[in-house]
Amino acid sequence: MIDWIAAGLVVVGATLALLAGVGVVRMPDVFTRMQASTKASTLGLGCLLAALAIRHPDVSVVMRALSISAFMMLTTAVSAHVIARAAALTGAPLWKGTLIDERPLENRDRDDSSV
Amino acid sequence: MLNLTSAIALTMLALGAGLTFVRLVRGPTLPDRVISIDLIGILIVCVLVVVAGDSGQQAFLDVAMVIALISFVGTVAYARYLERERP
């Protein structure tokens, strides 16, 4: 029973990581790509670490899995925020279906016609 | 010898890394490439976690933690460079 739960969590986690890759390729925009990769990869890594902790219930393995998971959940959000800020400030082009662009005019992309 | 679920998971992770590499080559702007490198680092961490669960070696978990740390610092450094230099 434990093995089946762990195997299911491993497959779900790997599927989420694969979906992160698909989202990075298929999304139209820097910001949408970034949210796809960040959310899916964090959840996938969490599922894989949960499967590892279920399969090997030692203190050392569980503590390492918990610390990797907590660290990734903290740093992924920070790095996504920092990249998004840099992309917005350097005038990354937005998807043409975007409704509101709240950046000041000097920070937008110079050739808006190409978007 | 890998068991079946680990083999399936490693295949899917490799496929995801290949797709991310497509975006790394094609990416129109520099932030796209930084995002791709960050995602490849996270996928490497996922591969190490799967291998650690399959082989039972705890040393892979330490390697995964170190790679996660270095990938985060690298991403923040790239973002600082992008903001300061405005390439």
N, CA and C atoms of all chains as a GROMACS GRO file, in nm:
protein
  606
    1MET      N    1   0.083  -0.121   0.000
    1MET     CA    2   0.000   0.000   0.000
    1MET      C    3   0.086   0.126   0.000
    2ILE      N    4   0.186   0.128   0.091
    2ILE     CA    5   0.278   0.242   0.097
    2ILE      C    6   0.352   0.257  -0.035
    3ASP      N    7   0.393   0.143  -0.093
    3ASP     CA    8   0.465   0.149  -0.220
    3ASP      C    9   0.379   0.206  -0.331
    4TRP      N   10   0.249   0.169  -0.330
    4TRP     CA   11   0.161   0.223  -0.435
    4TRP      C   12   0.144   0.374  -0.420
    5ILE      N   13   0.128   0.420  -0.295
    5ILE     CA   14   0.114   0.566  -0.275
    5ILE      C   15   0.240   0.638  -0.321
    6ALA      N   16   0.356   0.582  -0.284
    6ALA     CA   17   0.482   0.646  -0.323
    6ALA      C   18   0.498   0.646  -0.474
    7ALA      N   19   0.462   0.534  -0.540
    7ALA     CA   20   0.475   0.530  -0.687
    7ALA      C   21   0.382   0.631  -0.752
    8GLY      N   22   0.259   0.643  -0.700
    8GLY     CA   23   0.167   0.742  -0.756
    8GLY      C   24   0.218   0.883  -0.738
    9LEU      N   25   0.275   0.913  -0.620
    9LEU     CA   26   0.328   1.048  -0.599
    9LEU      C   27   0.446   1.076  -0.690
   10VAL      N   28   0.531   0.974  -0.715
   10VAL     CA   29   0.645   0.995  -0.806
   10VAL      C   30   0.595   1.026  -0.946
   11VAL      N   31   0.494   0.951  -0.992
   11VAL     CA   32   0.446   0.975  -1.129
   11VAL      C   33   0.377   1.112  -1.139
   12VAL      N   34   0.300   1.149  -1.035
   12VAL     CA   35   0.235   1.281  -1.037
   12VAL      C   36   0.338   1.394  -1.037
   13GLY      N   37   0.442   1.379  -0.955
   13GLY     CA   38   0.545   1.482  -0.949
   13GLY      C   39   0.620   1.496  -1.080
   14ALA      N   40   0.653   1.382  -1.143
   14ALA     CA   41   0.723   1.389  -1.272
   14ALA      C   42   0.633   1.447  -1.379
   15THR      N   43   0.502   1.418  -1.373
   15THR     CA   44   0.409   1.477  -1.470
   15THR      C   45   0.404   1.628  -1.454
   16LEU      N   46   0.401   1.676  -1.328
   16LEU     CA   47   0.398   1.821  -1.307
   16LEU      C   48   0.525   1.887  -1.358
   17ALA      N   49   0.641   1.821  -1.338
   17ALA     CA   50   0.766   1.878  -1.388
   17ALA      C   51   0.766   1.882  -1.540
   18LEU      N   52   0.712   1.776  -1.602
   18LEU     CA   53   0.701   1.776  -1.748
   18LEU      C   54   0.609   1.886  -1.795
   19LEU      N   55   0.499   1.910  -1.721
   19LEU     CA   56   0.407   2.019  -1.757
   19LEU      C   57   0.474   2.155  -1.744
   20ALA      N   58   0.567   2.168  -1.649
   20ALA     CA   59   0.643   2.294  -1.640
   20ALA      C   60   0.723   2.316  -1.768
   21GLY      N   61   0.787   2.210  -1.819
   21GLY     CA   62   0.860   2.224  -1.944
   21GLY      C   63   0.770   2.259  -2.060
   22VAL      N   64   0.652   2.192  -2.068
   22VAL     CA   65   0.558   2.222  -2.175
   22VAL      C   66   0.509   2.366  -2.166
   23GLY      N   67   0.484   2.413  -2.043
   23GLY     CA   68   0.438   2.551  -2.026
   23GLY      C   69   0.544   2.651  -2.067
   24VAL      N   70   0.671   2.622  -2.035
   24VAL     CA   71   0.777   2.714  -2.074
   24VAL      C   72   0.788   2.722  -2.225
   25VAL      N   73   0.764   2.611  -2.295
   25VAL     CA   74   0.772   2.618  -2.441
   25VAL      C   75   0.648   2.684  -2.500
   26ARG      N   76   0.529   2.653  -2.448
   26ARG     CA   77   0.406   2.690  -2.518
   26ARG      C   78   0.352   2.828  -2.481
   27MET      N   79   0.386   2.882  -2.364
   27MET     CA   80   0.327   3.009  -2.323
   27MET      C   81   0.379   3.124  -2.408
   28PRO      N   82   0.300   3.231  -2.427
   28PRO     CA   83   0.335   3.332  -2.527
   28PRO      C   84   0.425   3.445  -2.476
   29ASP      N   85   0.461   3.448  -2.348
   29ASP     CA   86   0.505   3.572  -2.286
   29ASP      C   87   0.609   3.537  -2.179
   30VAL      N   88   0.696   3.630  -2.145
   30VAL     CA   89   0.793   3.601  -2.038
   30VAL      C   90   0.721   3.572  -1.907
   31PHE      N   91   0.621   3.652  -1.875
   31PHE     CA   92   0.559   3.643  -1.743
   31PHE      C   93   0.473   3.518  -1.730
   32THR      N   94   0.401   3.482  -1.837
   32THR     CA   95   0.321   3.360  -1.831
   32THR      C   96   0.411   3.237  -1.828
   33ARG      N   97   0.521   3.241  -1.903
   33ARG     CA   98   0.617   3.130  -1.897
   33ARG      C   99   0.670   3.113  -1.756
   34MET      N  100   0.697   3.228  -1.693
   34MET     CA  101   0.757   3.222  -1.560
   34MET      C  102   0.660   3.164  -1.458
   35GLN      N  103   0.532   3.202  -1.467
   35GLN     CA  104   0.441   3.146  -1.367
   35GLN      C  105   0.419   2.997  -1.392
   36ALA      N  106   0.418   2.954  -1.520
   36ALA     CA  107   0.404   2.810  -1.546
   36ALA      C  108   0.519   2.733  -1.486
   37SER      N  109   0.642   2.778  -1.514
   37SER     CA  110   0.758   2.702  -1.467
   37SER      C  111   0.765   2.703  -1.315
   38THR      N  112   0.737   2.818  -1.252
   38THR     CA  113   0.753   2.828  -1.107
   38THR      C  114   0.654   2.738  -1.033
   39LYS      N  115   0.525   2.754  -1.065
   39LYS     CA  116   0.426   2.679  -0.987
   39LYS      C  117   0.437   2.530  -1.010
   40ALA      N  118   0.444   2.489  -1.139
   40ALA     CA  119   0.443   2.346  -1.166
   40ALA      C  120   0.568   2.278  -1.113
   41SER      N  121   0.684   2.345  -1.124
   41SER     CA  122   0.804   2.276  -1.079
   41SER      C  123   0.810   2.269  -0.927
   42THR      N  124   0.760   2.371  -0.857
   42THR     CA  125   0.759   2.364  -0.710
   42THR      C  126   0.668   2.251  -0.661
   43LEU      N  127   0.548   2.242  -0.720
   43LEU     CA  128   0.455   2.136  -0.678
   43LEU      C  129   0.509   1.999  -0.715
   44GLY      N  130   0.572   1.987  -0.833
   44GLY     CA  131   0.628   1.858  -0.873
   44GLY      C  132   0.739   1.813  -0.780
   45LEU      N  133   0.829   1.907  -0.746
   45LEU     CA  134   0.937   1.870  -0.654
   45LEU      C  135   0.881   1.835  -0.516
   46GLY      N  136   0.776   1.904  -0.474
   46GLY     CA  137   0.713   1.869  -0.346
   46GLY      C  138   0.656   1.728  -0.348
   47CYS      N  139   0.591   1.690  -0.459
   47CYS     CA  140   0.537   1.554  -0.468
   47CYS      C  141   0.649   1.450  -0.468
   48LEU      N  142   0.758   1.477  -0.541
   48LEU     CA  143   0.868   1.382  -0.544
   48LEU      C  144   0.931   1.366  -0.406
   49LEU      N  145   0.946   1.477  -0.332
   49LEU     CA  146   1.005   1.469  -0.198
   49LEU      C  147   0.912   1.398  -0.101
   50ALA      N  148   0.780   1.416  -0.118
   50ALA     CA  149   0.685   1.345  -0.033
   50ALA      C  150   0.693   1.195  -0.058
   51ALA      N  151   0.706   1.156  -0.187
   51ALA     CA  152   0.722   1.014  -0.219
   51ALA      C  153   0.848   0.957  -0.157
   52LEU      N  154   0.956   1.036  -0.164
   52LEU     CA  155   1.083   0.990  -0.104
   52LEU      C  156   1.069   0.971   0.047
   53ALA      N  157   1.003   1.067   0.113
   53ALA     CA  158   0.988   1.057   0.259
   53ALA      C  159   0.896   0.943   0.298
   54ILE      N  160   0.797   0.909   0.211
   54ILE     CA  161   0.711   0.795   0.243
   54ILE      C  162   0.786   0.664   0.223
   55ARG      N  163   0.870   0.658   0.119
   55ARG     CA  164   0.940   0.533   0.091
   55ARG      C  165   1.051   0.505   0.191
   56HIS      N  166   1.122   0.608   0.237
   56HIS     CA  167   1.233   0.588   0.331
   56HIS      C  168   1.204   0.667   0.458
   57PRO      N  169   1.127   0.613   0.551
   57PRO     CA  170   1.090   0.692   0.670
   57PRO      C  171   1.200   0.694   0.776
   58ASP      N  172   1.320   0.738   0.738
   58ASP     CA  173   1.426   0.763   0.836
   58ASP      C  174   1.420   0.908   0.880
   59VAL      N  175   1.483   0.936   0.994
   59VAL     CA  176   1.487   1.076   1.039
   59VAL      C  177   1.571   1.160   0.946
   60SER      N  178   1.688   1.108   0.902
   60SER     CA  179   1.778   1.188   0.819
   60SER      C  180   1.715   1.217   0.684
   61VAL      N  181   1.651   1.116   0.623
   61VAL     CA  182   1.591   1.138   0.491
   61VAL      C  183   1.475   1.235   0.500
   62VAL      N  184   1.389   1.218   0.602
   62VAL     CA  185   1.271   1.304   0.612
   62VAL      C  186   1.313   1.448   0.641
   63MET      N  187   1.415   1.465   0.727
   63MET     CA  188   1.458   1.602   0.756
   63MET      C  189   1.519   1.669   0.634
   64ARG      N  190   1.597   1.592   0.556
   64ARG     CA  191   1.655   1.651   0.434
   64ARG      C  192   1.546   1.685   0.333
   65ALA      N  193   1.448   1.595   0.319
   65ALA     CA  194   1.339   1.622   0.225
   65ALA      C  195   1.260   1.746   0.268
   66LEU      N  196   1.234   1.756   0.398
   66LEU     CA  197   1.160   1.874   0.446
   66LEU      C  198   1.239   2.002   0.423
   67SER      N  199   1.370   1.996   0.448
   67SER     CA  200   1.448   2.120   0.433
   67SER      C  201   1.462   2.158   0.287
   68ILE      N  202   1.479   2.059   0.197
   68ILE     CA  203   1.485   2.093   0.054
   68ILE      C  204   1.353   2.153   0.009
   69SER      N  205   1.242   2.094   0.055
   69SER     CA  206   1.111   2.144   0.014
   69SER      C  207   1.086   2.286   0.064
   70ALA      N  208   1.118   2.311   0.192
   70ALA     CA  209   1.098   2.446   0.247
   70ALA      C  210   1.187   2.546   0.177
   71PHE      N  211   1.310   2.506   0.150
   71PHE     CA  212   1.404   2.597   0.083
   71PHE      C  213   1.357   2.631  -0.058
   72MET      N  214   1.311   2.529  -0.132
   72MET     CA  215   1.267   2.556  -0.269
   72MET      C  216   1.142   2.643  -0.268
   73MET      N  217   1.049   2.620  -0.173
   73MET     CA  218   0.929   2.702  -0.173
   73MET      C  219   0.960   2.847  -0.137
   74LEU      N  220   1.064   2.869  -0.056
   74LEU     CA  221   1.103   3.009  -0.029
   74LEU      C  222   1.173   3.071  -0.149
   75THR      N  223   1.274   3.002  -0.203
   75THR     CA  224   1.361   3.067  -0.302
   75THR      C  225   1.297   3.076  -0.438
   76THR      N  226   1.206   2.983  -0.473
   76THR     CA  227   1.145   2.991  -0.605
   76THR      C  228   1.061   3.117  -0.618
   77ALA      N  229   0.988   3.150  -0.511
   77ALA     CA  230   0.907   3.271  -0.515
   77ALA      C  231   0.996   3.394  -0.526
   78VAL      N  232   1.105   3.397  -0.450
   78VAL     CA  233   1.193   3.514  -0.453
   78VAL      C  234   1.257   3.530  -0.591
   79SER      N  235   1.307   3.419  -0.647
   79SER     CA  236   1.376   3.433  -0.776
   79SER      C  237   1.277   3.467  -0.887
   80ALA      N  238   1.153   3.415  -0.880
   80ALA     CA  239   1.054   3.451  -0.981
   80ALA      C  240   1.020   3.600  -0.972
   81HIS      N  241   1.007   3.651  -0.851
   81HIS     CA  242   0.980   3.794  -0.834
   81HIS      C  243   1.094   3.878  -0.891
   82VAL      N  244   1.218   3.838  -0.863
   82VAL     CA  245   1.333   3.917  -0.908
   82VAL      C  246   1.344   3.915  -1.060
   83ILE      N  247   1.320   3.798  -1.122
   83ILE     CA  248   1.328   3.792  -1.268
   83ILE      C  249   1.214   3.872  -1.331
   84ALA      N  250   1.095   3.863  -1.271
   84ALA     CA  251   0.981   3.938  -1.327
   84ALA      C  252   1.007   4.087  -1.320
   85ARG      N  253   1.065   4.132  -1.210
   85ARG     CA  254   1.097   4.274  -1.196
   85ARG      C  255   1.199   4.318  -1.300
   86ALA      N  256   1.304   4.235  -1.319
   86ALA     CA  257   1.406   4.269  -1.418
   86ALA      C  258   1.347   4.271  -1.558
   87ALA      N  259   1.260   4.173  -1.589
   87ALA     CA  260   1.201   4.169  -1.722
   87ALA      C  261   1.109   4.289  -1.745
   88ALA      N  262   1.034   4.328  -1.641
   88ALA     CA  263   0.944   4.442  -1.658
   88ALA      C  264   1.023   4.570  -1.674
   89LEU      N  265   1.134   4.584  -1.602
   89LEU     CA  266   1.212   4.707  -1.611
   89LEU      C  267   1.289   4.717  -1.742
   90THR      N  268   1.330   4.603  -1.799
   90THR     CA  269   1.404   4.609  -1.925
   90THR      C  270   1.311   4.610  -2.045
   91GLY      N  271   1.178   4.619  -2.024
   91GLY     CA  272   1.088   4.634  -2.137
   91GLY      C  273   1.064   4.507  -2.214
   92ALA      N  274   1.037   4.398  -2.144
   92ALA     CA  275   1.005   4.274  -2.214
   92ALA      C  276   0.869   4.289  -2.281
   93PRO      N  277   0.854   4.239  -2.403
   93PRO     CA  278   0.725   4.252  -2.472
   93PRO      C  279   0.618   4.166  -2.406
   94LEU      N  280   0.496   4.220  -2.402
   94LEU     CA  281   0.383   4.146  -2.343
   94LEU      C  282   0.306   4.073  -2.452
   95TRP      N  283   0.228   3.975  -2.407
   95TRP     CA  284   0.139   3.904  -2.500
   95TRP      C  285   0.036   4.001  -2.554
   96LYS      N  286  -0.007   3.980  -2.679
   96LYS     CA  287  -0.097   4.079  -2.741
   96LYS      C  288  -0.236   4.076  -2.681
   97GLY      N  289  -0.271   3.973  -2.604
   97GLY     CA  290  -0.400   3.970  -2.536
   97GLY      C  291  -0.398   4.031  -2.398
   98THR      N  292  -0.285   4.091  -2.358
   98THR     CA  293  -0.277   4.152  -2.226
   98THR      C  294  -0.366   4.275  -2.219
   99LEU      N  295  -0.441   4.288  -2.109
   99LEU     CA  296  -0.538   4.397  -2.102
   99LEU      C  297  -0.477   4.525  -2.048
  100ILE      N  298  -0.400   4.517  -1.938
  100ILE     CA  299  -0.350   4.638  -1.875
  100ILE      C  300  -0.198   4.629  -1.865
  101ASP      N  301  -0.128   4.735  -1.905
  101ASP     CA  302   0.016   4.745  -1.886
  101ASP      C  303   0.040   4.866  -1.796
  102GLU      N  304   0.075   4.841  -1.670
  102GLU     CA  305   0.086   4.951  -1.575
  102GLU      C  306   0.228   5.006  -1.566
  103ARG      N  307   0.316   4.962  -1.653
  103ARG     CA  308   0.451   5.016  -1.649
  103ARG      C  309   0.451   5.158  -1.702
  104PRO      N  310   0.542   5.245  -1.654
  104PRO     CA  311   0.556   5.377  -1.714
  104PRO      C  312   0.609   5.365  -1.857
  105LEU      N  313   0.585   5.468  -1.936
  105LEU     CA  314   0.608   5.458  -2.080
  105LEU      C  315   0.753   5.433  -2.115
  106GLU      N  316   0.846   5.486  -2.033
  106GLU     CA  317   0.986   5.469  -2.071
  106GLU      C  318   1.036   5.327  -2.045
  107ASN      N  319   0.958   5.247  -1.970
  107ASN     CA  320   1.001   5.111  -1.943
  107ASN      C  321   0.940   5.010  -2.040
  108ARG      N  322   0.854   5.056  -2.132
  108ARG     CA  323   0.790   4.959  -2.220
  108ARG      C  324   0.881   4.925  -2.337
  109ASP      N  325   0.836   4.825  -2.410
  109ASP     CA  326   0.913   4.783  -2.526
  109ASP      C  327   0.909   4.892  -2.632
  110ARG      N  328   1.024   4.911  -2.700
  110ARG     CA  329   1.031   5.022  -2.795
  110ARG      C  330   0.946   4.996  -2.919
  111ASP      N  331   0.954   4.877  -2.976
  111ASP     CA  332   0.875   4.850  -3.096
  111ASP      C  333   0.755   4.763  -3.058
  112ASP      N  334   0.644   4.831  -3.027
  112ASP     CA  335   0.525   4.760  -2.985
  112ASP      C  336   0.456   4.689  -3.100
  113SER      N  337   0.490   4.726  -3.224
  113SER     CA  338   0.419   4.669  -3.338
  113SER      C  339   0.457   4.523  -3.359
  114SER      N  340   0.575   4.482  -3.309
  114SER     CA  341   0.620   4.346  -3.335
  114SER      C  342   0.556   4.245  -3.242
  115VAL      N  343   0.486   4.292  -3.138
  115VAL     CA  344   0.433   4.198  -3.038
  115VAL      C  345   0.314   4.123  -3.097
  116MET      N  346   1.969  -0.137  -1.073
  116MET     CA  347   1.853  -0.158  -1.162
  116MET      C  348   1.738  -0.070  -1.117
  117LEU      N  349   1.694   0.012  -1.208
  117LEU     CA  350   1.582   0.100  -1.176
  117LEU      C  351   1.452   0.022  -1.174
  118ASN      N  352   1.361   0.059  -1.083
  118ASN     CA  353   1.228   0.000  -1.097
  118ASN      C  354   1.143   0.084  -1.192
  119LEU      N  355   1.022   0.038  -1.217
  119LEU     CA  356   0.947   0.090  -1.331
  119LEU      C  357   0.908   0.236  -1.312
  120THR      N  358   0.858   0.271  -1.191
  120THR     CA  359   0.813   0.409  -1.172
  120THR      C  360   0.928   0.507  -1.180
  121SER      N  361   1.045   0.467  -1.128
  121SER     CA  362   1.159   0.558  -1.137
  121SER      C  363   1.201   0.577  -1.282
  122ALA      N  364   1.195   0.469  -1.362
  122ALA     CA  365   1.230   0.483  -1.503
  122ALA      C  366   1.133   0.575  -1.574
  123ILE      N  367   1.002   0.560  -1.546
  123ILE     CA  368   0.902   0.648  -1.608
  123ILE      C  369   0.925   0.793  -1.566
  124ALA      N  370   0.949   0.814  -1.436
  124ALA     CA  371   0.968   0.950  -1.387
  124ALA      C  372   1.092   1.013  -1.447
  125LEU      N  373   1.202   0.936  -1.457
  125LEU     CA  374   1.324   0.993  -1.515
  125LEU      C  375   1.305   1.026  -1.662
  126THR      N  376   1.228   0.940  -1.733
  126THR     CA  377   1.202   0.970  -1.875
  126THR      C  378   1.123   1.101  -1.890
  127MET      N  379   1.020   1.118  -1.804
  127MET     CA  380   0.941   1.240  -1.814
  127MET      C  381   1.023   1.363  -1.776
  128LEU      N  382   1.110   1.349  -1.676
  128LEU     CA  383   1.194   1.463  -1.638
  128LEU      C  384   1.291   1.499  -1.749
  129ALA      N  385   1.346   1.397  -1.816
  129ALA     CA  386   1.437   1.425  -1.927
  129ALA      C  387   1.365   1.493  -2.041
  130LEU      N  388   1.239   1.450  -2.066
  130LEU     CA  389   1.159   1.513  -2.171
  130LEU      C  390   1.132   1.660  -2.138
  131GLY      N  391   1.099   1.686  -2.010
  131GLY     CA  392   1.076   1.824  -1.969
  131GLY      C  393   1.201   1.908  -1.982
  132ALA      N  394   1.318   1.851  -1.949
  132ALA     CA  395   1.442   1.927  -1.963
  132ALA      C  396   1.472   1.954  -2.110
  133GLY      N  397   1.439   1.858  -2.198
  133GLY     CA  398   1.460   1.881  -2.340
  133GLY      C  399   1.372   1.993  -2.393
  134LEU      N  400   1.244   1.994  -2.349
  134LEU     CA  401   1.154   2.102  -2.390
  134LEU      C  402   1.203   2.237  -2.339
  135THR      N  403   1.253   2.239  -2.214
  135THR     CA  404   1.305   2.364  -2.160
  135THR      C  405   1.429   2.410  -2.237
  136PHE      N  406   1.506   2.313  -2.285
  136PHE     CA  407   1.624   2.349  -2.363
  136PHE      C  408   1.585   2.413  -2.496
  137VAL      N  409   1.472   2.369  -2.552
  137VAL     CA  410   1.421   2.434  -2.674
  137VAL      C  411   1.397   2.583  -2.648
  138ARG      N  412   1.333   2.614  -2.533
  138ARG     CA  413   1.309   2.754  -2.500
  138ARG      C  414   1.439   2.827  -2.473
  139LEU      N  415   1.538   2.756  -2.415
  139LEU     CA  416   1.668   2.819  -2.389
  139LEU      C  417   1.736   2.859  -2.520
  140VAL      N  418   1.721   2.777  -2.624
  140VAL     CA  419   1.783   2.811  -2.752
  140VAL      C  420   1.703   2.919  -2.823
  141ARG      N  421   1.568   2.906  -2.823
  141ARG     CA  422   1.486   2.994  -2.904
  141ARG      C  423   1.453   3.126  -2.838
  142GLY      N  424   1.461   3.132  -2.702
  142GLY     CA  425   1.403   3.241  -2.625
  142GLY      C  426   1.431   3.378  -2.681
  143PRO      N  427   1.330   3.459  -2.706
  143PRO     CA  428   1.356   3.587  -2.772
  143PRO      C  429   1.429   3.687  -2.682
  144THR      N  430   1.405   3.685  -2.552
  144THR     CA  431   1.471   3.783  -2.466
  144THR      C  432   1.560   3.711  -2.365
  145LEU      N  433   1.645   3.788  -2.299
  145LEU     CA  434   1.735   3.729  -2.200
  145LEU      C  435   1.662   3.675  -2.077
  146PRO      N  436   1.555   3.740  -2.025
  146PRO     CA  437   1.482   3.679  -1.913
  146PRO      C  438   1.424   3.542  -1.944
  147ASP      N  439   1.384   3.516  -2.070
  147ASP     CA  440   1.339   3.381  -2.107
  147ASP      C  441   1.448   3.279  -2.082
  148ARG      N  442   1.570   3.317  -2.121
  148ARG     CA  443   1.680   3.220  -2.105
  148ARG      C  444   1.713   3.199  -1.958
  149VAL      N  445   1.703   3.307  -1.878
  149VAL     CA  446   1.730   3.292  -1.734
  149VAL      C  447   1.625   3.200  -1.670
  150ILE      N  448   1.498   3.216  -1.711
  150ILE     CA  449   1.393   3.128  -1.660
  150ILE      C  450   1.420   2.984  -1.699
  151SER      N  451   1.466   2.962  -1.824
  151SER     CA  452   1.493   2.825  -1.869
  151SER      C  453   1.605   2.762  -1.788
  152ILE      N  454   1.711   2.840  -1.761
  152ILE     CA  455   1.823   2.784  -1.684
  152ILE      C  456   1.778   2.751  -1.542
  153ASP      N  457   1.693   2.838  -1.485
  153ASP     CA  458   1.641   2.813  -1.350
  153ASP      C  459   1.558   2.685  -1.348
  154LEU      N  460   1.472   2.668  -1.450
  154LEU     CA  461   1.387   2.548  -1.453
  154LEU      C  462   1.471   2.423  -1.474
  155ILE      N  463   1.579   2.433  -1.555
  155ILE     CA  464   1.665   2.316  -1.574
  155ILE      C  465   1.732   2.278  -1.442
  156GLY      N  466   1.771   2.379  -1.362
  156GLY     CA  467   1.828   2.349  -1.230
  156GLY      C  468   1.728   2.277  -1.141
  157ILE      N  469   1.602   2.322  -1.142
  157ILE     CA  470   1.500   2.255  -1.059
  157ILE      C  471   1.478   2.112  -1.109
  158LEU      N  472   1.482   2.093  -1.243
  158LEU     CA  473   1.462   1.957  -1.295
  158LEU      C  474   1.578   1.867  -1.258
  159ILE      N  475   1.700   1.923  -1.250
  159ILE     CA  476   1.814   1.842  -1.206
  159ILE      C  477   1.794   1.800  -1.060
  160VAL      N  478   1.741   1.893  -0.978
  160VAL     CA  479   1.712   1.858  -0.839
  160VAL      C  480   1.608   1.746  -0.832
  161CYS      N  481   1.506   1.753  -0.920
  161CYS     CA  482   1.404   1.647  -0.924
  161CYS      C  483   1.466   1.513  -0.962
  162VAL      N  484   1.555   1.513  -1.061
  162VAL     CA  485   1.621   1.389  -1.102
  162VAL      C  486   1.701   1.330  -0.986
  163LEU      N  487   1.772   1.418  -0.913
  163LEU     CA  488   1.851   1.368  -0.801
  163LEU      C  489   1.763   1.310  -0.691
  164VAL      N  490   1.645   1.371  -0.668
  164VAL     CA  491   1.554   1.318  -0.566
  164VAL      C  492   1.502   1.180  -0.607
  165VAL      N  493   1.467   1.164  -0.736
  165VAL     CA  494   1.419   1.034  -0.783
  165VAL      C  495   1.528   0.929  -0.771
  166VAL      N  496   1.651   0.966  -0.808
  166VAL     CA  497   1.762   0.870  -0.800
  166VAL      C  498   1.791   0.834  -0.655
  167ALA      N  499   1.780   0.932  -0.565
  167ALA     CA  500   1.802   0.903  -0.422
  167ALA      C  501   1.696   0.808  -0.368
  168GLY      N  502   1.570   0.827  -0.412
  168GLY     CA  503   1.467   0.735  -0.366
  168GLY      C  504   1.483   0.597  -0.424
  169ASP      N  505   1.540   0.586  -0.544
  169ASP     CA  506   1.554   0.456  -0.606
  169ASP      C  507   1.673   0.379  -0.552
  170SER      N  508   1.785   0.449  -0.529
  170SER     CA  509   1.905   0.378  -0.486
  170SER      C  510   1.921   0.374  -0.335
  171GLY      N  511   1.849   0.460  -0.262
  171GLY     CA  512   1.863   0.460  -0.118
  171GLY      C  513   1.987   0.528  -0.066
  172GLN      N  514   2.061   0.597  -0.154
  172GLN     CA  515   2.181   0.669  -0.110
  172GLN      C  516   2.141   0.810  -0.066
  173GLN      N  517   2.174   0.846   0.058
  173GLN     CA  518   2.133   0.978   0.105
  173GLN      C  519   2.222   1.090   0.054
  174ALA      N  520   2.339   1.054  -0.002
  174ALA     CA  521   2.430   1.158  -0.048
  174ALA      C  522   2.370   1.238  -0.162
  175PHE      N  523   2.281   1.175  -0.242
  175PHE     CA  524   2.217   1.248  -0.351
  175PHE      C  525   2.133   1.364  -0.298
  176LEU      N  526   2.076   1.349  -0.179
  176LEU     CA  527   1.994   1.458  -0.124
  176LEU      C  528   2.079   1.579  -0.089
  177ASP      N  529   2.200   1.554  -0.036
  177ASP     CA  530   2.290   1.667  -0.009
  177ASP      C  531   2.327   1.739  -0.138
  178VAL      N  532   2.355   1.659  -0.242
  178VAL     CA  533   2.388   1.720  -0.372
  178VAL      C  534   2.271   1.802  -0.423
  179ALA      N  535   2.148   1.750  -0.406
  179ALA     CA  536   2.030   1.823  -0.451
  179ALA      C  537   2.016   1.956  -0.378
  180MET      N  538   2.042   1.954  -0.247
  180MET     CA  539   2.030   2.079  -0.171
  180MET      C  540   2.132   2.182  -0.217
  181VAL      N  541   2.256   2.137  -0.241
  181VAL     CA  542   2.360   2.230  -0.286
  181VAL      C  543   2.327   2.287  -0.423
  182ILE      N  544   2.275   2.202  -0.514
  182ILE     CA  545   2.241   2.252  -0.647
  182ILE      C  546   2.127   2.352  -0.641
  183ALA      N  547   2.029   2.328  -0.551
  183ALA     CA  548   1.920   2.423  -0.535
  183ALA      C  549   1.972   2.558  -0.486
  184LEU      N  550   2.062   2.556  -0.389
  184LEU     CA  551   2.121   2.681  -0.338
  184LEU      C  552   2.193   2.757  -0.448
  185ILE      N  553   2.280   2.687  -0.523
  185ILE     CA  554   2.362   2.756  -0.623
  185ILE      C  555   2.276   2.809  -0.736
  186SER      N  556   2.171   2.733  -0.773
  186SER     CA  557   2.082   2.778  -0.880
  186SER      C  558   2.009   2.907  -0.840
  187PHE      N  559   1.966   2.914  -0.712
  187PHE     CA  560   1.898   3.035  -0.666
  187PHE      C  561   1.991   3.156  -0.670
  188VAL      N  562   2.114   3.137  -0.621
  188VAL     CA  563   2.208   3.250  -0.620
  188VAL      C  564   2.239   3.295  -0.763
  189GLY      N  565   2.254   3.198  -0.855
  189GLY     CA  566   2.282   3.232  -0.994
  189GLY      C  567   2.168   3.310  -1.057
  190THR      N  568   2.044   3.269  -1.027
  190THR     CA  569   1.929   3.340  -1.084
  190THR      C  570   1.922   3.483  -1.034
  191VAL      N  571   1.943   3.502  -0.904
  191VAL     CA  572   1.938   3.638  -0.849
  191VAL      C  573   2.050   3.723  -0.907
  192ALA      N  574   2.168   3.663  -0.929
  192ALA     CA  575   2.278   3.740  -0.987
  192ALA      C  576   2.246   3.782  -1.130
  193TYR      N  577   2.187   3.690  -1.210
  193TYR     CA  578   2.147   3.727  -1.345
  193TYR      C  579   2.046   3.841  -1.343
  194ALA      N  580   1.950   3.834  -1.250
  194ALA     CA  581   1.847   3.938  -1.247
  194ALA      C  582   1.908   4.073  -1.209
  195ARG      N  583   2.002   4.073  -1.115
  195ARG     CA  584   2.069   4.199  -1.079
  195ARG      C  585   2.144   4.256  -1.199
  196TYR      N  586   2.210   4.166  -1.273
  196TYR     CA  587   2.283   4.210  -1.393
  196TYR      C  588   2.188   4.271  -1.494
  197LEU      N  589   2.071   4.206  -1.514
  197LEU     CA  590   1.975   4.258  -1.611
  197LEU      C  591   1.925   4.395  -1.570
  198GLU      N  592   1.896   4.413  -1.440
  198GLU     CA  593   1.843   4.542  -1.398
  198GLU      C  594   1.948   4.652  -1.408
  199ARG      N  595   2.072   4.618  -1.378
  199ARG     CA  596   2.173   4.724  -1.373
  199ARG      C  597   2.223   4.760  -1.511
  200GLU      N  598   2.241   4.660  -1.598
  200GLU     CA  599   2.307   4.688  -1.725
  200GLU      C  600   2.210   4.732  -1.834
  201ARG      N  601   2.082   4.692  -1.826
  201ARG     CA  602   1.984   4.720  -1.931
  201ARG      C  603   2.036   4.681  -2.069
  202PRO      N  604   2.063   4.552  -2.094
  202PRO     CA  605   2.120   4.515  -2.224
  202PRO      C  606   2.015   4.529  -2.336
   0.00000   0.00000   0.00000
